[in-house]
Amino acid sequence: MRLGRHHAALSPEQRRRKAFRRGMLAGLTAVAIVAAGLVVVFGGGGLLCRTREPVLVDVAAAVDIAPAVMEAADAFNATKTAAGGRCVLVQVTEQPPATVLRTLIGDRAGVLRERPDGWIADSSAWIRLARQQGASALPAEESVVATSPLVFATRSSLARRFSVGGTQMNWRMVFPSTVRGRLAPTADEPDVVRVPDPSLAGAGIATVAAARDVVGSGPDADKALTAFVRWAQAGSAPDYRSMLAAVDDRTFWQRPVVIVPEQSVFQHGLRPSADPVVALHPREGTISLDYPYVVTAGDPAVAEASSAFAAWLRGPQAQEIVRRAGFRSGDGRQGPISPGPQLPTTAPLTRTSVSPDDIDEALRAWSRLAPATNILVLADTSKHMAERLNGRPRLDVALEAAKIGLRLFPDSTHMGLWEFAGGIGGIKGYRQLVGLGPISEPERGQVVRKARLDELTSTITAHPRRDSSLYDAVLSGFRRVTSDYREEMNNALLVITAGKDDGEGVKLPDLVRRLREEWDPDRPVQIIVIAFGKGVDRDGLAQIAAATNGSLHEAQEPGEIIDVFLAALARRLCHPTCKPTT
């Protein structure tokens, strides 16, 4: 899976603070050594520190909890706690969980210079994922430092508007309005519910789990979850601070809502505002983020010192610090100290149907659905697409559908377009209209591919006298996507056709045999066939799709394309072991 796409750079203020802390730590080290010497000289046998060099513990903490842990570390260092007869001195740095995870599992890109000695993530899901991916030297258990329930956050004026309109926050709001049975949100609903990027933030992982729990299981649920992922990707953000800042920005969304931990609303509310951001509980119950501390040190002496800090963080002094920062206690029983008017006065309901296993499964689902797509589209422009479908040429219906479908693909998509019919491109029976590549970049000149693709879906015409070269085009298109395979993407050949081949080139049995021989499960390319109209060669198309673990869909109206695309994309949840579907 792709985690931590945006490596977080420290701001100038953070760099100054980090440099100050390093100097402070060096000073504390010297003080500890001097203090240890005084113990020996004056016979302070009750003190644990001796004349040996202190044990330095480097703790990586998620960005939202790092300031509180830094304050706690200062208080801990002042206690001169000892481990193995040596003083323990703790230094804390802000680190995104994905960066720490990559470091622990031995990745080479986007990692920390040195492995930390302790790690506080913003969800225990990260710890479980690290263990699953082979992170070494992690103990079997971790201790929870703090908790914070997920809330729906918006401006107080909008919260009043939603309340007057009878709109309660609920998890179905994370889905596009089409999944909820309407083309657009009503005036009393949020026009967007933004979700933290699950590959970077624990709140995003938990939101995917809640969305999965709401829709249940089965093909329709998979399509709904796929729609959620597409919708969430367009509005996801790398951190809670930027999401809450966007709520205050009135230049784009009119009625924005974001899903964030309660603590981030508390912190945001420390700044005066005429229309402050407030937290609202979802009516079905919420999920609480836990902030677990896990010892990551490989050296036994440092691991013992790291464990000492972890134990201290569960004590009353440290728990008061995290609660003053807007968190709830590690056991969740005590709320923030002085929560202020931005937070609800009542405790949230817990969505008990979401288990840790469900959260882990949701993270796996996101990792399958979220990667960008590398897709080549084959458009049938043969005489069969000139035939009428509901009073219009089939090709017009198909291209209108393609125009709708193009909106489902984000700018990270790679896409190309070929047309095929007998005699087009010489004896080949197909030709390239747009080369396979990033849709946000031009293939040549100044026009980006997405604009060119959108133009072509309005201008391509069928050739009433040309036969169909469907099988030749499929084989060549499959080979093109295979040769241009992108490891970090989902790779597919999308065939929009009337579903007939006129037998001038490769025959069906030979095509299916070649597809099966050339399909590589380690570099899988799916063939997705969308057949428009009646009288299609259903059996032949099903064989083509099945040879690559693809899928066959039949459509009569352009509006069906959204359902078709979502069904096709949802097969990523089982790919490459999906059962053939039509």
C-alpha positions in Angstrom: 0.0 0.0 0.0 1.1 3.6 -0.5 1.5 5.3 2.8 2.7 8.9 3.5 2.6 10.3 0.0 3.2 13.8 1.5 6.4 13.8 3.5 5.8 16.5 6.2 8.4 19.2 6.3 9.0 21.1 9.6 8.0 24.8 9.6 10.6 27.4 10.6 8.9 27.6 14.0 9.1 23.9 14.4 12.7 23.8 13.3 13.6 26.5 15.9 11.7 24.6 18.6 13.5 21.3 17.6 16.9 23.1 17.7 16.0 24.6 21.1 15.0 21.2 22.4 18.2 19.7 21.3 20.2 22.4 23.1 18.0 22.0 26.1 18.5 18.2 26.0 22.2 18.7 25.9 22.0 21.1 28.9 19.9 18.6 30.8 22.4 15.9 30.1 25.2 18.0 31.6 23.0 18.9 34.6 22.2 15.2 35.1 25.9 14.3 35.1 26.7 17.0 37.6 23.8 16.1 39.8 24.9 12.5 39.7 28.4 13.6 40.8 26.8 15.5 43.7 25.0 12.3 44.7 28.3 10.5 45.1 30.1 13.3 46.9 27.3 14.0 49.3 26.2 10.4 49.8 22.7 10.8 48.4 22.1 7.1 48.2 18.3 7.5 47.9 18.7 9.1 44.5 18.9 6.7 41.5 21.1 8.7 39.1 24.8 7.9 39.2 27.8 9.3 37.5 27.2 7.5 34.2 26.0 9.1 31.0 22.1 9.4 30.8 20.1 7.2 28.5 18.6 9.3 25.7 15.2 8.3 24.4 14.0 9.7 21.1 10.2 9.5 20.8 8.3 10.1 17.5 4.8 11.4 18.2 1.9 12.1 15.8 1.6 15.8 15.0 -1.6 16.5 17.0 -0.4 14.9 20.2 3.3 15.9 19.9 3.1 19.3 21.8 1.4 17.6 24.8 4.0 14.8 24.8 6.8 17.4 24.6 5.5 19.1 27.7 5.1 15.8 29.4 8.7 14.9 28.5 10.0 18.1 30.1 8.1 17.2 33.3 9.4 13.6 33.1 13.0 14.7 32.6 12.7 16.9 35.7 11.9 13.8 37.8 15.3 12.3 37.1 13.8 8.9 36.6 16.4 6.1 36.2 16.5 2.9 34.3 19.4 0.5 34.9 21.0 3.0 37.2 21.2 5.7 34.6 19.0 8.9 34.2 16.5 8.8 31.4 16.2 11.9 29.2 13.4 12.0 26.6 13.3 14.0 23.4 10.1 14.2 21.4 9.7 15.1 17.7 6.6 15.5 15.5 6.5 12.7 12.9 3.6 11.5 10.7 2.7 7.9 11.5 3.3 6.8 7.9 6.9 8.0 8.0 7.6 6.1 11.2 5.9 3.0 9.9 8.1 3.1 6.8 11.1 3.5 8.9 10.2 0.5 11.2 9.5 -1.9 8.3 12.8 -1.0 6.5 11.6 1.0 3.5 14.2 3.1 1.8 12.1 6.1 0.7 10.5 8.7 2.9 11.9 7.5 6.1 13.5 8.9 9.2 17.3 9.2 9.5 17.3 7.1 12.7 14.9 4.6 14.1 13.0 6.2 17.1 13.0 4.6 20.5 9.3 5.1 21.2 6.4 5.8 18.9 3.0 7.5 19.6 0.7 7.1 16.6 -2.8 8.5 16.2 -4.3 5.1 16.0 -3.4 1.6 17.1 -4.1 0.6 13.5 -0.7 1.9 12.6 0.9 -0.4 15.2 -1.0 -3.4 14.0 0.0 -2.6 10.4 3.7 -2.3 11.4 3.6 -5.7 13.0 1.8 -7.2 10.0 4.4 -5.8 7.6 7.3 -7.2 9.6 8.5 -4.4 11.9 11.1 -5.8 14.2 11.7 -5.2 17.9 8.1 -4.2 18.7 6.7 -5.6 21.9 3.4 -7.5 21.9 1.5 -4.7 23.6 1.4 -0.9 23.7 -0.1 1.5 26.3 -2.7 4.2 25.4 -1.6 7.7 26.3 -4.8 9.6 25.2 -8.0 9.2 23.3 -10.2 11.6 21.2 -13.5 10.7 19.6 -14.1 11.6 15.9 -16.5 14.5 15.4 -18.1 16.4 12.5 -16.8 19.9 12.7 -18.3 23.0 11.0 -18.8 26.7 11.7 -21.3 27.5 14.5 -23.5 29.4 12.1 -23.8 26.3 9.8 -24.4 24.1 12.8 -27.4 26.2 13.7 -28.6 26.1 10.1 -28.3 22.3 10.0 -30.2 22.1 13.3 -33.0 24.3 12.1 -33.3 22.3 8.9 -33.5 19.1 10.9 -30.2 17.8 9.6 -28.3 15.6 12.0 -24.7 14.6 11.4 -24.5 11.0 10.3 -21.9 8.7 8.6 -23.8 8.5 5.4 -22.8 12.1 4.7 -19.3 10.9 3.8 -20.8 9.4 0.6 -21.6 11.5 -2.5 -25.2 12.5 -2.7 -25.8 10.1 -5.6 -25.3 7.2 -3.2 -27.8 8.8 -0.9 -30.4 8.9 -3.7 -30.1 12.5 -4.9 -28.1 14.3 -7.5 -27.0 17.1 -5.2 -27.2 17.9 -1.4 -30.2 19.9 -0.2 -29.7 23.4 1.1 -29.9 22.1 4.7 -27.1 19.6 4.2 -23.3 20.0 4.0 -22.2 20.4 0.4 -19.0 18.6 1.3 -17.8 16.4 4.1 -14.0 16.3 3.9 -12.1 13.3 5.3 -8.5 13.2 6.4 -6.3 11.1 4.1 -6.4 7.6 5.5 -2.8 6.9 4.3 -1.6 9.7 6.6 -4.1 10.1 9.5 -5.8 7.8 11.9 -9.0 9.8 11.7 -9.2 8.9 8.0 -8.7 5.2 8.7 -11.5 5.3 11.3 -13.8 7.1 8.8 -13.3 4.4 6.2 -14.2 1.8 8.8 -17.4 3.7 9.7 -18.3 4.1 6.1 -17.8 0.4 5.5 -19.9 -0.4 8.6 -22.7 1.8 7.4 -23.1 0.2 4.0 -22.6 -3.4 5.1 -21.3 -6.0 2.7 -22.1 -7.3 -0.8 -21.8 -5.9 -4.4 -23.9 -2.8 -3.7 -21.9 -2.1 -0.6 -18.7 -2.4 -2.5 -19.9 0.1 -5.1 -20.9 2.5 -2.4 -17.6 2.2 -0.6 -15.8 2.8 -4.0 -17.9 5.9 -4.5 -16.9 7.1 -1.0 -13.2 6.6 -1.8 -13.5 8.5 -5.0 -15.3 11.3 -3.3 -13.0 11.4 -0.3 -9.9 11.5 -2.4 -11.0 14.7 -4.0 -11.3 16.5 -0.7 -8.9 14.7 1.6 -6.2 16.6 3.4 -2.9 15.5 5.0 -3.6 16.9 8.5 -6.3 18.2 10.8 -5.0 21.7 10.9 -5.4 22.3 7.2 -8.9 20.7 7.2 -10.1 23.0 10.0 -8.5 26.0 8.3 -10.6 25.1 5.2 -13.8 25.3 7.2 -13.0 29.0 7.9 -12.3 29.6 4.1 -15.5 30.7 2.4 -14.2 31.0 -1.1 -15.1 27.5 -2.4 -17.4 25.3 -0.3 -20.6 26.9 1.0 -21.5 24.4 3.7 -18.3 22.5 4.6 -18.0 19.9 7.3 -14.8 18.0 8.2 -14.3 14.8 10.2 -11.5 15.3 12.7 -10.6 14.3 16.3 -12.4 16.3 19.0 -9.0 17.5 20.3 -8.2 19.3 17.0 -11.4 21.4 17.4 -10.3 22.2 20.9 -7.0 23.5 19.6 -8.5 25.4 16.7 -10.9 27.1 19.2 -8.0 28.6 21.1 -7.9 31.3 18.4 -10.6 34.0 18.7 -13.3 33.8 15.9 -16.6 35.6 15.3 -17.9 32.3 13.9 -16.0 29.6 15.7 -15.7 26.0 14.6 -17.8 23.6 16.7 -17.8 19.8 17.1 -21.0 17.7 16.4 -21.5 14.1 17.3 -22.8 11.7 14.6 -26.2 10.3 15.6 -25.2 6.6 15.1 -22.3 6.8 17.4 -18.6 7.5 16.8 -15.2 5.9 16.9 -12.5 7.1 19.3 -8.9 7.5 18.2 -6.4 6.0 20.7 -2.9 7.3 20.9 -0.8 4.3 21.7 2.8 4.3 22.9 4.9 1.4 21.7 8.5 0.8 22.5 10.5 0.7 19.3 14.1 0.7 20.6 16.3 -2.3 19.7 18.9 -1.7 22.4 17.7 -3.3 25.7 18.9 -0.5 27.9 17.2 2.1 25.7 14.1 0.0 25.5 13.9 -0.2 29.3 14.2 3.6 29.5 11.5 4.0 26.8 9.3 1.7 28.8 9.8 3.9 31.9 8.6 7.0 30.0 5.6 5.0 28.6 4.6 4.0 32.2 5.0 7.6 33.4 2.7 8.9 30.7 -0.1 6.8 32.2 0.3 8.5 35.5 -1.8 11.5 36.9 0.7 14.3 36.0 1.0 13.3 32.4 -2.7 12.5 32.1 -3.5 16.0 33.3 -1.2 17.5 30.6 -2.9 15.6 27.8 -6.4 16.6 29.1 -5.4 20.2 29.3 -4.4 19.9 25.6 -7.9 18.9 24.7 -7.6 15.1 24.8 -9.5 12.6 26.8 -7.7 10.4 29.2 -6.0 7.2 28.0 -8.8 5.1 29.4 -11.4 7.5 27.9 -13.2 8.0 31.3 -12.1 11.6 31.8 -12.8 14.4 29.3 -10.7 17.4 28.4 -10.0 20.0 31.1 -11.9 23.3 30.4 -13.3 22.0 27.0 -15.0 25.3 26.2 -18.2 25.9 24.2 -16.8 24.4 21.0 -17.1 20.8 22.3 -20.4 19.0 23.1 -21.2 18.8 26.8 -22.5 15.2 26.5 -20.3 12.2 25.9 -20.6 10.7 22.4 -22.2 7.4 21.7 -19.7 4.7 20.7 -20.2 2.8 17.5 -19.6 -0.6 19.0 -20.1 -2.4 15.7 -16.7 -1.3 14.5 -13.9 -3.5 15.9 -10.2 -3.3 15.5 -10.4 -6.0 12.8 -12.9 -3.8 11.0 -10.6 -0.9 11.1 -7.7 -3.0 9.7 -9.9 -4.3 7.0 -11.0 -0.8 6.1 -7.4 0.3 5.8 -6.8 -2.6 3.4 -9.9 -1.7 1.4 -8.6 1.9 1.0 -5.2 0.7 0.0 -6.8 -1.3 -2.9 -9.3 1.4 -4.0 -7.3 4.5 -3.5 -4.3 4.0 -5.9 -4.6 5.9 -9.2 -5.6 4.2 -12.4 -3.6 3.6 -15.6 -6.4 3.0 -18.1 -6.6 2.7 -21.9 -10.1 3.2 -23.4 -11.0 1.4 -26.6 -14.0 3.1 -28.4 -15.9 1.1 -30.9 -16.7 3.3 -34.0 -17.8 0.5 -36.3 -21.1 0.2 -38.1 -22.7 -1.5 -35.1 -22.2 1.6 -33.0 -24.1 3.6 -35.7 -27.2 1.5 -35.0 -30.0 3.1 -33.0 -30.4 2.7 -29.2 -33.5 4.4 -27.7 -33.6 6.6 -30.8 -30.0 7.6 -30.9 -26.8 6.1 -32.3 -25.2 3.7 -29.9 -22.0 5.6 -30.1 -23.6 8.8 -29.0 -25.1 7.1 -25.9 -21.7 5.4 -25.2 -19.8 8.7 -25.5 -22.2 10.6 -23.3 -21.7 7.8 -20.8 -17.9 8.1 -21.2 -18.1 11.9 -20.6 -19.9 11.2 -17.3 -17.4 8.5 -16.4 -14.4 10.7 -17.0 -15.5 12.8 -14.0 -14.9 9.8 -11.7 -11.2 9.8 -12.3 -8.9 12.2 -10.4 -6.0 14.1 -11.9 -3.6 11.4 -10.8 -5.1 9.1 -13.5 -3.2 8.0 -16.5 -5.5 7.5 -19.5 -5.4 7.1 -23.3 -8.0 6.6 -26.0 -8.1 4.5 -29.2 -10.9 4.0 -31.7 -11.4 0.8 -33.6 -13.2 -0.2 -36.8 -12.2 -2.2 -39.9 -9.6 -0.4 -42.0 -8.9 2.3 -39.4 -5.1 2.7 -39.0 -4.5 0.7 -42.1 -4.8 -3.0 -41.8 -4.6 -2.8 -38.0 -8.2 -1.8 -37.5 -7.5 0.7 -34.7 -5.7 3.9 -34.1 -4.5 6.0 -31.2 -6.4 9.3 -30.6 -4.8 10.1 -27.2 -1.6 8.4 -26.0 -1.6 6.7 -22.6 -0.3 9.2 -20.0 -1.2 11.6 -17.1 -4.6 13.3 -17.8 -3.5 16.4 -16.1 -0.6 16.9 -18.6 -0.6 17.5 -22.4 0.4 14.8 -24.7 1.6 17.4 -27.1 1.0 21.2 -27.4 -0.8 23.0 -24.7 -4.0 21.0 -24.2 -4.0 18.6 -21.3 -5.2 15.0 -22.0 -8.3 15.5 -19.9 -9.5 18.4 -22.0 -8.7 16.5 -25.2 -10.5 13.4 -24.0 -13.6 15.5 -23.0 -13.5 17.1 -26.5 -13.3 13.7 -28.3 -16.3 12.3 -26.4 -18.3 15.0 -28.2 -16.8 14.7 -31.6 -16.1 11.0 -32.4 -18.5 9.5 -35.0 -19.3 6.0 -36.0 -18.5 4.7 -39.5 -21.7 3.2 -41.0 -19.9 1.0 -43.5 -17.0 -0.3 -41.5 -16.9 -3.7 -39.9 -15.9 -4.2 -36.3 -12.3 -5.2 -35.5 -13.1 -5.7 -31.8 -10.8 -8.7 -31.1 -7.7 -7.3 -32.8 -8.1 -4.0 -30.9 -8.6 -5.8 -27.6 -5.4 -7.9 -28.0 -3.3 -4.9 -29.1 -4.8 -2.6 -26.4 -4.1 -5.3 -23.7 -0.5 -5.6 -24.8 -0.1 -1.8 -24.8 -1.3 -1.5 -21.2 0.8 -4.5 -20.2 3.9 -2.8 -21.8 3.1 0.5 -20.1 2.2 -1.2 -16.7 2.5 1.1 -13.7 3.4 -0.7 -10.5 1.9 1.9 -8.2 -1.4 2.0 -10.1 -4.4 -0.2 -11.0 -4.0 -1.1 -14.7 -7.0 -1.7 -16.9 -8.2 -1.8 -20.5 -11.7 -0.4 -20.8 -13.6 -1.5 -23.9 -16.8 0.5 -24.9 -18.4 -1.5 -27.7 -21.5 -2.8 -29.4 -20.2 -6.2 -28.5 -19.6 -7.7 -32.0 -16.6 -8.7 -34.1 -17.0 -9.3 -37.8 -14.3 -11.9 -38.0 -11.7 -10.2 -40.3 -8.8 -10.7 -37.8 -7.9 -12.8 -34.8 -10.7 -15.3 -33.8 -12.2 -15.5 -30.3 -10.7 -18.8 -29.2 -7.2 -17.5 -30.2 -7.8 -14.2 -28.5 -8.8 -15.8 -25.2 -5.9 -18.2 -25.4 -3.4 -15.4 -25.9 -4.9 -13.3 -23.1 -4.6 -16.2 -20.7 -1.1 -16.9 -21.7 0.0 -13.3 -21.5 -1.9 -12.2 -18.4 0.6 -11.9 -15.5 -0.9 -12.2 -11.9 2.1 -10.3 -10.6 1.4 -7.4 -13.1 -2.3 -7.8 -13.6 -4.2 -5.9 -16.3 -8.0 -6.1 -16.1 -10.2 -6.0 -19.2 -13.5 -4.2 -18.4 -16.1 -4.4 -21.2 -19.1 -2.1 -21.3 -21.5 -3.3 -24.1 -24.2 -0.9 -25.2 -27.5 -2.1 -26.7 -29.0 -5.4 -27.4 -27.8 -8.4 -29.4 -24.2 -8.3 -28.0 -22.1 -11.4 -28.1 -22.5 -11.9 -24.4 -20.7 -15.2 -24.2 -17.7 -14.1 -26.2 -17.3 -10.8 -24.2 -17.6 -12.7 -20.9 -14.7 -15.0 -22.0 -12.5 -12.0 -22.8 -13.2 -10.4 -19.5 -12.8 -13.6 -17.5 -9.4 -14.3 -19.1 -8.0 -11.3 -17.2 -10.1 -11.4 -14.1 -12.0 -8.5 -15.6 -15.8 -7.8 -15.8 -18.5 -7.4 -18.4 -21.3 -4.8 -18.0 -24.3 -4.1 -20.3 -25.8 -0.6 -20.4 -28.8 1.0 -22.2 -28.6 4.6 -20.8 -25.7 7.0 -20.2 -26.7 7.4 -16.6 -25.9 3.8 -15.9 -22.3 4.5 -16.5 -21.7 5.6 -12.9 -23.0 2.4 -11.5 -21.0 0.4 -14.1 -17.7 2.3 -13.3 -18.2 1.9 -9.6 -18.9 -1.8 -10.0 -15.8 -2.2 -12.1 -13.6 -0.2 -9.7 -15.0 -2.1 -6.7 -13.5 -5.3 -8.1 -10.2 -4.0 -6.8 -11.4 -5.2 -3.4 -11.0 -8.8 -4.6 -8.5 -8.4 -7.5 -6.7 -10.5 -8.7 -8.8 -13.3 -7.3 -12.3 -12.0 -8.2 -14.9 -14.4 -9.6 -16.0 -13.6 -13.2 -19.0 -11.3 -13.2 -21.4 -10.0 -15.8 
